[in-house]
Amino acid sequence: MSKNVFRLGELFCGPGGLAYGAISARSDDDKFGIVHAWANDYDKDTCKTYIRNICPDDPASVYCGDVRDLNIDSLGEIDAFCYGFPCNSFSHVGEREGFSNEKFGQLYWYGIKVLNKYKPKWFVAENVSGIRSAGSGDFQIILEDMRKAGYRLNVNLYKSEQYGVPQTRHRVIIVGIRNDLSIEYHVPDPKQYLSCDVSSGTALSNIPADAPNNEIRKLSDKVVRRLSLIEPGENVWQAEERLGDEFPDELRIRTKTKISQIYRKLHPEKPAYTVTASGGGGTFMYHWTDRELTNRERARIQTFPDDYEFIGNYSSVRKQIGMAVPCKLSEIVFTAILNSFAGIEYPWVPANMEE
């Protein structure tokens, strides 16, 4: 057991991608680790998944409900904090309304309340890359509020595929260290992971027959026919362009907006594209063998272990997986934090975003 254990609180916890990486992390000398203290999310299935996999012996430590109704003052003392505040307002897919979206745009503030109340030694905040250009200076306002709470910030755009994750998922991660601590966190050098095989083919191979959440959805004959015309790595628009008049008219997609993920197949020799939490027909991610991915395959791409069981129906589980932070990227960041506190040197690179 680690001699120095950080008690971790979490808002907007999702199904536990950040938490799993955190509790799996250890400093290289095994003297620093992280344990779960409490967590919050508004979705019932998500909370059940988190409890099942992160804290099965302490279900009361997960507060399921709207963060705006949460009594932050009564949550309990913590040494560390993390939150992936809702990204709906900042995603490139949406209109990037930023703070003008009252429902989601200011939910980051509840994390600031936690920082001001409990003064944890460090925190991790995660969001989509689009947060950098959302609204009118919204991102700088968020960073300034974090600094005002008493933290030095390391702000970096992490490209998951550079860290051994089989997915081109790019996320802004902010690591804050309390101002009174003489600890410096640095971004782990991705060159350490150059030898990792991040191909979809390897990521989706050898899934145990009894792995949970691995059911294959039956597709309509029309969708199967459409997929049969799409090459690995292509989407439907690229297939239409390649085949021209040979692409059957009844299988064409007639929309004004051509989203790149529509009926897009994975390429077995390349990382997967980004696993998403929502989206209509054609956005469910497709295997190179003319079928939709299973939720277990999506979880593999997000680097969840095969025994990590998601609770809920197919759509609920798909949403949970798409919301999560890849476990492997999470563990890498938390390990670097623990090594920083342990005084252990590790290969690092300068942050690629201004504070």
MARNUDO-51310 format. One record per residue (C-alpha): residue number from 1; residue in three letters; chain; y, x, z. Coordinates in nm, 2 decimals. Last residue first. Layout:
N
+-----+------+-----+--------+--------+--------+
: seq : type : mol :      y :      x :      z :
+-----+------+-----+--------+--------+--------+
: NUM :  ALA :   A :      Y :      X :      Z :
...
+-----+------+-----+--------+--------+--------+
This chain:
355
+-----+------+-----+--------+--------+--------+
: seq : type : mol :      y :      x :      z :
+-----+------+-----+--------+--------+--------+
: 355 :  GLU :   A :   2.94 :  -0.16 :  -1.93 :
: 354 :  GLU :   A :   2.92 :  -0.04 :  -2.29 :
: 353 :  MET :   A :   2.59 :  -0.08 :  -2.46 :
: 352 :  ASN :   A :   2.33 :   0.17 :  -2.58 :
: 351 :  ALA :   A :   2.24 :   0.30 :  -2.23 :
: 350 :  PRO :   A :   2.18 :   0.68 :  -2.24 :
: 349 :  VAL :   A :   1.82 :   0.79 :  -2.28 :
: 348 :  TRP :   A :   1.55 :   0.86 :  -2.02 :
: 347 :  PRO :   A :   1.25 :   1.07 :  -1.95 :
: 346 :  TYR :   A :   1.16 :   1.04 :  -1.58 :
: 345 :  GLU :   A :   1.27 :   1.22 :  -1.26 :
: 344 :  ILE :   A :   1.15 :   1.09 :  -0.93 :
: 343 :  GLY :   A :   1.40 :   1.03 :  -0.66 :
: 342 :  ALA :   A :   1.19 :   0.75 :  -0.51 :
: 341 :  PHE :   A :   1.48 :   0.50 :  -0.57 :
: 340 :  SER :   A :   1.50 :   0.61 :  -0.93 :
: 339 :  ASN :   A :   1.12 :   0.60 :  -0.96 :
: 338 :  LEU :   A :   1.13 :   0.24 :  -0.84 :
: 337 :  ILE :   A :   1.39 :   0.14 :  -1.09 :
: 336 :  ALA :   A :   1.20 :   0.31 :  -1.37 :
: 335 :  THR :   A :   0.88 :   0.12 :  -1.27 :
: 334 :  PHE :   A :   1.08 :  -0.20 :  -1.28 :
: 333 :  VAL :   A :   1.19 :  -0.13 :  -1.64 :
: 332 :  ILE :   A :   0.85 :  -0.04 :  -1.76 :
: 331 :  GLU :   A :   0.68 :  -0.33 :  -1.58 :
: 330 :  SER :   A :   0.92 :  -0.58 :  -1.75 :
: 329 :  LEU :   A :   0.86 :  -0.43 :  -2.09 :
: 328 :  LYS :   A :   0.48 :  -0.47 :  -2.03 :
: 327 :  CYS :   A :   0.51 :  -0.82 :  -1.90 :
: 326 :  PRO :   A :   0.71 :  -0.94 :  -2.20 :
: 325 :  VAL :   A :   0.99 :  -1.16 :  -2.07 :
: 324 :  ALA :   A :   0.90 :  -1.53 :  -2.08 :
: 323 :  MET :   A :   1.06 :  -1.82 :  -2.25 :
: 322 :  GLY :   A :   0.82 :  -1.83 :  -2.55 :
: 321 :  ILE :   A :   0.52 :  -1.83 :  -2.31 :
: 320 :  GLN :   A :   0.66 :  -2.13 :  -2.12 :
: 319 :  LYS :   A :   0.74 :  -2.32 :  -2.43 :
: 318 :  ARG :   A :   0.39 :  -2.27 :  -2.58 :
: 317 :  VAL :   A :   0.24 :  -2.38 :  -2.25 :
: 316 :  SER :   A :   0.44 :  -2.70 :  -2.24 :
: 315 :  SER :   A :   0.35 :  -2.78 :  -2.60 :
: 314 :  TYR :   A :  -0.02 :  -2.73 :  -2.54 :
: 313 :  ASN :   A :  -0.03 :  -2.93 :  -2.22 :
: 312 :  GLY :   A :   0.04 :  -2.77 :  -1.88 :
: 311 :  ILE :   A :  -0.06 :  -2.48 :  -1.66 :
: 310 :  PHE :   A :  -0.08 :  -2.12 :  -1.80 :
: 309 :  GLU :   A :  -0.36 :  -1.90 :  -1.69 :
: 308 :  TYR :   A :  -0.32 :  -1.52 :  -1.67 :
: 307 :  ASP :   A :  -0.68 :  -1.40 :  -1.71 :
: 306 :  ASP :   A :  -0.61 :  -1.25 :  -2.05 :
: 305 :  PRO :   A :  -0.33 :  -1.03 :  -1.93 :
: 304 :  PHE :   A :   0.03 :  -1.12 :  -2.05 :
: 303 :  THR :   A :   0.15 :  -0.88 :  -2.31 :
: 302 :  GLN :   A :   0.40 :  -1.12 :  -2.48 :
: 301 :  ILE :   A :   0.19 :  -1.08 :  -2.80 :
: 300 :  ARG :   A :  -0.12 :  -1.15 :  -2.59 :
: 299 :  ALA :   A :   0.05 :  -1.47 :  -2.46 :
: 298 :  ARG :   A :   0.11 :  -1.59 :  -2.81 :
: 297 :  GLU :   A :  -0.26 :  -1.52 :  -2.88 :
: 296 :  ARG :   A :  -0.35 :  -1.71 :  -2.57 :
: 295 :  ASN :   A :  -0.13 :  -2.00 :  -2.69 :
: 294 :  THR :   A :  -0.33 :  -2.01 :  -3.01 :
: 293 :  LEU :   A :  -0.17 :  -1.90 :  -3.33 :
: 292 :  GLU :   A :  -0.16 :  -2.15 :  -3.62 :
: 291 :  ARG :   A :  -0.40 :  -2.11 :  -3.90 :
: 290 :  ASP :   A :  -0.42 :  -1.95 :  -4.25 :
: 289 :  THR :   A :  -0.60 :  -1.62 :  -4.17 :
: 288 :  TRP :   A :  -0.28 :  -1.42 :  -4.14 :
: 287 :  HIS :   A :  -0.21 :  -1.60 :  -3.82 :
: 286 :  TYR :   A :   0.08 :  -1.83 :  -3.80 :
: 285 :  MET :   A :   0.37 :  -1.87 :  -3.56 :
: 284 :  PHE :   A :   0.47 :  -2.23 :  -3.44 :
: 283 :  THR :   A :   0.79 :  -2.25 :  -3.64 :
: 282 :  GLY :   A :   0.66 :  -2.46 :  -3.94 :
: 281 :  GLY :   A :   0.72 :  -2.79 :  -3.78 :
: 280 :  GLY :   A :   0.98 :  -2.80 :  -3.50 :
: 279 :  GLY :   A :   1.12 :  -2.54 :  -3.27 :
: 278 :  SER :   A :   1.08 :  -2.43 :  -2.92 :
: 277 :  ALA :   A :   0.99 :  -2.14 :  -2.69 :
: 276 :  THR :   A :   1.00 :  -1.86 :  -2.94 :
: 275 :  VAL :   A :   0.77 :  -1.56 :  -2.99 :
: 274 :  THR :   A :   0.97 :  -1.30 :  -3.19 :
: 273 :  TYR :   A :   0.81 :  -1.15 :  -3.49 :
: 272 :  ALA :   A :   0.47 :  -0.98 :  -3.45 :
: 271 :  PRO :   A :   0.44 :  -0.61 :  -3.48 :
: 270 :  LYS :   A :   0.29 :  -0.48 :  -3.81 :
: 269 :  GLU :   A :  -0.05 :  -0.40 :  -3.95 :
: 268 :  PRO :   A :  -0.20 :  -0.75 :  -3.90 :
: 267 :  HIS :   A :   0.11 :  -0.91 :  -4.07 :
: 266 :  LEU :   A :   0.20 :  -1.23 :  -3.89 :
: 265 :  LYS :   A :   0.25 :  -1.54 :  -4.11 :
: 264 :  ARG :   A :   0.58 :  -1.72 :  -4.15 :
: 263 :  TYR :   A :   0.56 :  -2.09 :  -4.20 :
: 262 :  ILE :   A :   0.94 :  -2.12 :  -4.12 :
: 261 :  GLN :   A :   1.03 :  -1.81 :  -3.92 :
: 260 :  SER :   A :   1.31 :  -1.70 :  -4.16 :
: 259 :  ILE :   A :   1.51 :  -2.01 :  -4.12 :
: 258 :  LYS :   A :   1.62 :  -2.14 :  -4.46 :
: 257 :  THR :   A :   1.89 :  -2.40 :  -4.39 :
: 256 :  LYS :   A :   1.94 :  -2.67 :  -4.65 :
: 255 :  THR :   A :   1.59 :  -2.80 :  -4.62 :
: 254 :  ARG :   A :   1.33 :  -2.89 :  -4.88 :
: 253 :  ILE :   A :   1.01 :  -2.71 :  -4.80 :
: 252 :  ARG :   A :   0.78 :  -2.68 :  -5.10 :
: 251 :  LEU :   A :   0.43 :  -2.80 :  -5.08 :
: 250 :  GLU :   A :   0.46 :  -3.11 :  -5.31 :
: 249 :  ASP :   A :   0.61 :  -2.88 :  -5.58 :
: 248 :  PRO :   A :   0.31 :  -2.66 :  -5.60 :
: 247 :  PHE :   A :   0.41 :  -2.29 :  -5.61 :
: 246 :  GLU :   A :   0.31 :  -2.17 :  -5.96 :
: 245 :  ASP :   A :   0.67 :  -2.24 :  -6.07 :
: 244 :  GLY :   A :   0.79 :  -1.94 :  -5.88 :
: 243 :  LEU :   A :   0.50 :  -1.76 :  -5.70 :
: 242 :  ARG :   A :   0.71 :  -1.48 :  -5.54 :
: 241 :  GLU :   A :   1.01 :  -1.70 :  -5.47 :
: 240 :  GLU :   A :   0.80 :  -1.98 :  -5.32 :
: 239 :  ALA :   A :   0.60 :  -1.72 :  -5.11 :
: 238 :  GLN :   A :   0.93 :  -1.57 :  -4.98 :
: 237 :  TRP :   A :   1.06 :  -1.91 :  -4.88 :
: 236 :  VAL :   A :   0.73 :  -2.00 :  -4.71 :
: 235 :  ASN :   A :   0.74 :  -1.69 :  -4.48 :
: 234 :  GLU :   A :   0.57 :  -1.36 :  -4.56 :
: 233 :  GLY :   A :   0.41 :  -1.10 :  -4.33 :
: 232 :  PRO :   A :   0.06 :  -1.18 :  -4.45 :
: 231 :  GLU :   A :   0.08 :  -1.36 :  -4.78 :
: 230 :  ILE :   A :   0.17 :  -1.73 :  -4.81 :
: 229 :  LEU :   A :  -0.03 :  -1.94 :  -5.06 :
: 228 :  SER :   A :  -0.31 :  -2.03 :  -4.82 :
: 227 :  LEU :   A :  -0.04 :  -2.14 :  -4.57 :
: 226 :  ARG :   A :   0.07 :  -2.42 :  -4.79 :
: 225 :  ARG :   A :  -0.29 :  -2.54 :  -4.84 :
: 224 :  VAL :   A :  -0.34 :  -2.53 :  -4.47 :
: 223 :  VAL :   A :  -0.02 :  -2.73 :  -4.41 :
: 222 :  LYS :   A :  -0.13 :  -3.00 :  -4.66 :
: 221 :  ASP :   A :  -0.48 :  -3.02 :  -4.51 :
: 220 :  SER :   A :  -0.32 :  -3.10 :  -4.18 :
: 219 :  LEU :   A :  -0.37 :  -2.84 :  -3.90 :
: 218 :  LYS :   A :  -0.62 :  -2.85 :  -3.62 :
: 217 :  ARG :   A :  -0.49 :  -2.66 :  -3.31 :
: 216 :  ILE :   A :  -0.70 :  -2.37 :  -3.19 :
: 215 :  GLU :   A :  -0.77 :  -2.36 :  -2.82 :
: 214 :  ASN :   A :  -0.71 :  -2.03 :  -2.64 :
: 213 :  ASN :   A :  -0.52 :  -2.14 :  -2.32 :
: 212 :  PRO :   A :  -0.78 :  -1.97 :  -2.09 :
: 211 :  ALA :   A :  -0.99 :  -1.68 :  -2.20 :
: 210 :  ASP :   A :  -1.36 :  -1.77 :  -2.21 :
: 209 :  ALA :   A :  -1.44 :  -1.62 :  -2.55 :
: 208 :  PRO :   A :  -1.26 :  -1.30 :  -2.45 :
: 207 :  ILE :   A :  -0.99 :  -1.19 :  -2.69 :
: 206 :  ASN :   A :  -1.12 :  -0.90 :  -2.89 :
: 205 :  SER :   A :  -0.83 :  -0.85 :  -3.13 :
: 204 :  LEU :   A :  -0.49 :  -1.02 :  -3.12 :
: 203 :  ALA :   A :  -0.28 :  -0.72 :  -3.02 :
: 202 :  THR :   A :  -0.48 :  -0.48 :  -3.25 :
: 201 :  GLY :   A :  -0.41 :  -0.69 :  -3.56 :
: 200 :  SER :   A :  -0.05 :  -0.77 :  -3.45 :
: 199 :  SER :   A :   0.03 :  -0.40 :  -3.46 :
: 198 :  VAL :   A :   0.20 :  -0.24 :  -3.16 :
: 197 :  ASP :   A :  -0.04 :   0.06 :  -3.13 :
: 196 :  CYS :   A :   0.13 :   0.29 :  -2.87 :
: 195 :  SER :   A :   0.18 :   0.65 :  -2.98 :
: 194 :  LEU :   A :   0.56 :   0.62 :  -2.98 :
: 193 :  TYR :   A :   0.56 :   0.50 :  -2.62 :
: 192 :  GLN :   A :   0.72 :   0.80 :  -2.45 :
: 191 :  LYS :   A :   0.98 :   0.80 :  -2.73 :
: 190 :  PRO :   A :   1.12 :   0.48 :  -2.57 :
: 189 :  ASP :   A :   1.31 :   0.69 :  -2.32 :
: 188 :  PRO :   A :   1.34 :   0.48 :  -2.00 :
: 187 :  VAL :   A :   1.70 :   0.36 :  -1.95 :
: 186 :  HIS :   A :   1.85 :   0.52 :  -1.65 :
: 185 :  TYR :   A :   1.90 :   0.40 :  -1.29 :
: 184 :  GLU :   A :   2.12 :   0.61 :  -1.06 :
: 183 :  ILE :   A :   2.09 :   0.58 :  -0.68 :
: 182 :  SER :   A :   2.36 :   0.68 :  -0.44 :
: 181 :  LEU :   A :   2.37 :   0.34 :  -0.27 :
: 180 :  ASP :   A :   2.70 :   0.19 :  -0.16 :
: 179 :  ASN :   A :   2.77 :   0.04 :  -0.50 :
: 178 :  ARG :   A :   2.45 :  -0.17 :  -0.51 :
: 177 :  ILE :   A :   2.25 :  -0.09 :  -0.82 :
: 176 :  GLY :   A :   2.26 :  -0.34 :  -1.12 :
: 175 :  VAL :   A :   2.02 :  -0.33 :  -1.41 :
: 174 :  ILE :   A :   2.13 :  -0.55 :  -1.71 :
: 173 :  ILE :   A :   1.87 :  -0.62 :  -1.98 :
: 172 :  VAL :   A :   1.98 :  -0.74 :  -2.32 :
: 171 :  ARG :   A :   1.68 :  -0.85 :  -2.53 :
: 170 :  HIS :   A :   1.53 :  -0.77 :  -2.86 :
: 169 :  ARG :   A :   1.18 :  -0.90 :  -2.94 :
: 168 :  THR :   A :   1.01 :  -0.74 :  -3.24 :
: 167 :  GLN :   A :   0.66 :  -0.79 :  -3.10 :
: 166 :  PRO :   A :   0.35 :  -0.58 :  -3.02 :
: 165 :  VAL :   A :   0.50 :  -0.44 :  -2.70 :
: 164 :  GLY :   A :   0.46 :  -0.06 :  -2.67 :
: 163 :  TYR :   A :   0.81 :   0.02 :  -2.57 :
: 162 :  GLN :   A :   0.97 :   0.05 :  -2.91 :
: 161 :  GLU :   A :   0.84 :  -0.29 :  -3.01 :
: 160 :  SER :   A :   1.03 :  -0.44 :  -2.72 :
: 159 :  LYS :   A :   1.37 :  -0.34 :  -2.85 :
: 158 :  TYR :   A :   1.59 :  -0.31 :  -2.53 :
: 157 :  LEU :   A :   1.96 :  -0.37 :  -2.56 :
: 156 :  ASN :   A :   2.11 :  -0.19 :  -2.26 :
: 155 :  VAL :   A :   2.35 :  -0.25 :  -1.97 :
: 154 :  ASN :   A :   2.34 :  -0.02 :  -1.66 :
: 153 :  LEU :   A :   2.57 :  -0.17 :  -1.40 :
: 152 :  ARG :   A :   2.72 :  -0.06 :  -1.08 :
: 151 :  TYR :   A :   2.72 :  -0.34 :  -0.83 :
: 150 :  GLY :   A :   2.94 :  -0.50 :  -0.56 :
: 149 :  ALA :   A :   2.97 :  -0.87 :  -0.64 :
: 148 :  LYS :   A :   3.29 :  -0.78 :  -0.83 :
: 147 :  ARG :   A :   3.07 :  -0.57 :  -1.06 :
: 146 :  MET :   A :   2.84 :  -0.87 :  -1.14 :
: 145 :  ASP :   A :   3.15 :  -1.09 :  -1.20 :
: 144 :  GLU :   A :   3.28 :  -0.83 :  -1.44 :
: 143 :  LEU :   A :   2.95 :  -0.83 :  -1.63 :
: 142 :  ILE :   A :   2.96 :  -1.21 :  -1.67 :
: 141 :  ILE :   A :   3.32 :  -1.20 :  -1.78 :
: 140 :  GLN :   A :   3.24 :  -0.93 :  -2.03 :
: 139 :  PHE :   A :   2.97 :  -1.15 :  -2.18 :
: 138 :  ASP :   A :   3.20 :  -1.45 :  -2.21 :
: 137 :  GLY :   A :   3.46 :  -1.26 :  -2.42 :
: 136 :  SER :   A :   3.53 :  -1.56 :  -2.64 :
: 135 :  GLY :   A :   3.20 :  -1.75 :  -2.68 :
: 134 :  ALA :   A :   2.88 :  -1.56 :  -2.75 :
: 133 :  SER :   A :   2.90 :  -1.21 :  -2.90 :
: 132 :  ARG :   A :   2.70 :  -1.00 :  -2.65 :
: 131 :  ILE :   A :   2.49 :  -1.30 :  -2.54 :
: 130 :  GLY :   A :   2.32 :  -1.30 :  -2.89 :
: 129 :  SER :   A :   2.09 :  -1.02 :  -2.77 :
: 128 :  VAL :   A :   1.90 :  -1.27 :  -2.56 :
: 127 :  ASN :   A :   1.92 :  -1.25 :  -2.18 :
: 126 :  GLU :   A :   1.79 :  -1.05 :  -1.88 :
: 125 :  ALA :   A :   1.93 :  -0.98 :  -1.54 :
: 124 :  VAL :   A :   1.78 :  -0.72 :  -1.30 :
: 123 :  PHE :   A :   1.90 :  -0.66 :  -0.95 :
: 122 :  TRP :   A :   1.94 :  -0.39 :  -0.69 :
: 121 :  LYS :   A :   1.99 :  -0.32 :  -0.32 :
: 120 :  PRO :   A :   2.01 :  -0.70 :  -0.25 :
: 119 :  LYS :   A :   2.34 :  -0.82 :  -0.12 :
: 118 :  TYR :   A :   2.20 :  -1.15 :   0.02 :
: 117 :  LYS :   A :   2.49 :  -1.39 :  -0.02 :
: 116 :  ASN :   A :   2.71 :  -1.23 :  -0.28 :
: 115 :  LEU :   A :   2.42 :  -1.13 :  -0.50 :
: 114 :  VAL :   A :   2.26 :  -1.48 :  -0.47 :
: 113 :  LYS :   A :   2.60 :  -1.64 :  -0.56 :
: 112 :  ILE :   A :   2.62 :  -1.42 :  -0.86 :
: 111 :  GLY :   A :   2.28 :  -1.55 :  -0.97 :
: 110 :  TYR :   A :   2.41 :  -1.90 :  -0.94 :
: 109 :  TRP :   A :   2.69 :  -1.79 :  -1.17 :
: 108 :  TYR :   A :   2.45 :  -1.73 :  -1.46 :
: 107 :  LEU :   A :   2.43 :  -2.11 :  -1.48 :
: 106 :  GLN :   A :   2.76 :  -2.11 :  -1.65 :
: 105 :  GLY :   A :   2.67 :  -2.17 :  -2.02 :
: 104 :  PHE :   A :   2.38 :  -2.41 :  -1.96 :
: 103 :  LYS :   A :   2.50 :  -2.76 :  -1.91 :
: 102 :  GLU :   A :   2.87 :  -2.68 :  -1.95 :
: 101 :  ASN :   A :   2.84 :  -2.55 :  -2.30 :
: 100 :  SER :   A :   3.19 :  -2.42 :  -2.35 :
:  99 :  PHE :   A :   3.08 :  -2.11 :  -2.15 :
:  98 :  GLY :   A :   2.90 :  -1.97 :  -2.45 :
:  97 :  GLU :   A :   2.89 :  -2.20 :  -2.76 :
:  96 :  ARG :   A :   2.66 :  -1.97 :  -2.95 :
:  95 :  GLU :   A :   2.59 :  -2.23 :  -3.21 :
:  94 :  GLY :   A :   2.22 :  -2.21 :  -3.18 :
:  93 :  VAL :   A :   1.96 :  -1.98 :  -3.34 :
:  92 :  HIS :   A :   2.17 :  -1.67 :  -3.25 :
:  91 :  SER :   A :   2.10 :  -1.76 :  -2.88 :
:  90 :  PHE :   A :   2.39 :  -1.75 :  -2.63 :
:  89 :  SER :   A :   2.43 :  -2.10 :  -2.51 :
:  88 :  ASN :   A :   2.05 :  -2.17 :  -2.48 :
:  87 :  CYS :   A :   2.00 :  -1.84 :  -2.29 :
:  86 :  PRO :   A :   1.92 :  -1.97 :  -1.95 :
:  85 :  PHE :   A :   1.95 :  -1.71 :  -1.68 :
:  84 :  GLY :   A :   1.68 :  -1.45 :  -1.68 :
:  83 :  TYR :   A :   1.70 :  -1.36 :  -1.32 :
:  82 :  CYS :   A :   1.60 :  -1.08 :  -1.09 :
:  81 :  PHE :   A :   1.67 :  -0.99 :  -0.73 :
:  80 :  ALA :   A :   1.59 :  -0.71 :  -0.49 :
:  79 :  ASP :   A :   1.59 :  -0.65 :  -0.11 :
:  78 :  ILE :   A :   1.56 :  -1.01 :  -0.01 :
:  77 :  GLU :   A :   1.65 :  -1.23 :   0.29 :
:  76 :  GLY :   A :   1.56 :  -1.60 :   0.28 :
:  75 :  LEU :   A :   1.62 :  -1.90 :   0.06 :
:  74 :  SER :   A :   1.84 :  -2.09 :   0.30 :
:  73 :  ASP :   A :   2.19 :  -2.00 :   0.17 :
:  72 :  ILE :   A :   2.08 :  -2.07 :  -0.19 :
:  71 :  ASN :   A :   2.03 :  -2.44 :  -0.11 :
:  70 :  LEU :   A :   1.92 :  -2.54 :  -0.46 :
:  69 :  ASP :   A :   2.06 :  -2.85 :  -0.62 :
:  68 :  ARG :   A :   2.24 :  -2.66 :  -0.90 :
:  67 :  VAL :   A :   1.92 :  -2.46 :  -0.95 :
:  66 :  ASP :   A :   1.75 :  -2.78 :  -1.07 :
:  65 :  GLY :   A :   1.41 :  -2.81 :  -0.91 :
:  64 :  CYS :   A :   1.09 :  -2.63 :  -0.82 :
:  63 :  TYR :   A :   1.13 :  -2.40 :  -0.53 :
:  62 :  VAL :   A :   0.85 :  -2.14 :  -0.53 :
:  61 :  SER :   A :   0.80 :  -2.00 :  -0.18 :
:  60 :  ALA :   A :   0.60 :  -2.31 :  -0.08 :
:  59 :  PRO :   A :   0.32 :  -2.20 :  -0.30 :
:  58 :  ASP :   A :   0.24 :  -1.90 :  -0.08 :
:  57 :  ASP :   A :  -0.13 :  -1.80 :  -0.13 :
:  56 :  PRO :   A :  -0.12 :  -1.85 :  -0.51 :
:  55 :  CYS :   A :   0.19 :  -1.63 :  -0.54 :
:  54 :  ILE :   A :   0.21 :  -1.47 :  -0.89 :
:  53 :  ASN :   A :  -0.06 :  -1.62 :  -1.11 :
:  52 :  ARG :   A :  -0.11 :  -1.98 :  -0.99 :
:  51 :  ILE :   A :   0.23 :  -2.01 :  -0.84 :
:  50 :  TYR :   A :   0.41 :  -1.91 :  -1.16 :
:  49 :  THR :   A :   0.19 :  -2.14 :  -1.37 :
:  48 :  LYS :   A :   0.26 :  -2.43 :  -1.13 :
:  47 :  CYS :   A :   0.64 :  -2.35 :  -1.15 :
:  46 :  THR :   A :   0.63 :  -2.36 :  -1.52 :
:  45 :  ASP :   A :   0.44 :  -2.69 :  -1.53 :
:  44 :  LYS :   A :   0.71 :  -2.84 :  -1.30 :
:  43 :  ASP :   A :   1.01 :  -2.71 :  -1.49 :
:  42 :  TYR :   A :   1.33 :  -2.65 :  -1.28 :
:  41 :  ASP :   A :   1.26 :  -2.29 :  -1.18 :
:  40 :  ASN :   A :   1.30 :  -2.10 :  -0.85 :
:  39 :  ALA :   A :   1.15 :  -1.80 :  -0.69 :
:  38 :  TRP :   A :   1.08 :  -1.65 :  -0.34 :
:  37 :  ALA :   A :   0.96 :  -1.33 :  -0.18 :
:  36 :  HIS :   A :   0.73 :  -1.16 :  -0.43 :
:  35 :  VAL :   A :   0.65 :  -0.80 :  -0.36 :
:  34 :  ILE :   A :   0.77 :  -0.48 :  -0.51 :
:  33 :  GLY :   A :   0.66 :  -0.12 :  -0.48 :
:  32 :  PHE :   A :   0.77 :   0.23 :  -0.37 :
:  31 :  LYS :   A :   0.55 :   0.51 :  -0.23 :
:  30 :  ASP :   A :   0.30 :   0.52 :  -0.51 :
:  29 :  ASP :   A :   0.42 :   0.87 :  -0.61 :
:  28 :  ASP :   A :   0.49 :   0.75 :  -0.97 :
:  27 :  SER :   A :   0.67 :   0.45 :  -0.84 :
:  26 :  ARG :   A :   0.47 :   0.13 :  -0.86 :
:  25 :  ALA :   A :   0.50 :  -0.17 :  -1.10 :
:  24 :  SER :   A :   0.25 :  -0.46 :  -1.11 :
:  23 :  ILE :   A :   0.46 :  -0.67 :  -0.87 :
:  22 :  ALA :   A :   0.76 :  -0.63 :  -1.10 :
:  21 :  GLY :   A :   0.58 :  -0.68 :  -1.44 :
:  20 :  TYR :   A :   0.42 :  -1.00 :  -1.31 :
:  19 :  ALA :   A :   0.76 :  -1.12 :  -1.18 :
:  18 :  LEU :   A :   0.94 :  -1.06 :  -1.51 :
:  17 :  GLY :   A :   0.68 :  -1.24 :  -1.71 :
:  16 :  GLY :   A :   0.63 :  -1.51 :  -1.44 :
:  15 :  PRO :   A :   0.61 :  -1.85 :  -1.60 :
:  14 :  GLY :   A :   0.99 :  -1.90 :  -1.60 :
:  13 :  CYS :   A :   1.17 :  -1.75 :  -1.30 :
:  12 :  PHE :   A :   1.51 :  -1.91 :  -1.36 :
:  11 :  LEU :   A :   1.60 :  -1.76 :  -1.02 :
:  10 :  GLU :   A :   1.41 :  -1.48 :  -0.86 :
:   9 :  GLY :   A :   1.39 :  -1.31 :  -0.52 :
:   8 :  LEU :   A :   1.20 :  -0.99 :  -0.47 :
:   7 :  ARG :   A :   1.12 :  -0.82 :  -0.14 :
:   6 :  PHE :   A :   1.13 :  -0.44 :  -0.20 :
:   5 :  VAL :   A :   0.84 :  -0.25 :  -0.05 :
:   4 :  ASN :   A :   0.88 :   0.11 :   0.07 :
:   3 :  LYS :   A :   0.55 :   0.25 :   0.21 :
:   2 :  SER :   A :   0.35 :   0.13 :  -0.09 :
:   1 :  MET :   A :   0.00 :   0.00 :   0.00 :
+-----+------+-----+--------+--------+--------+
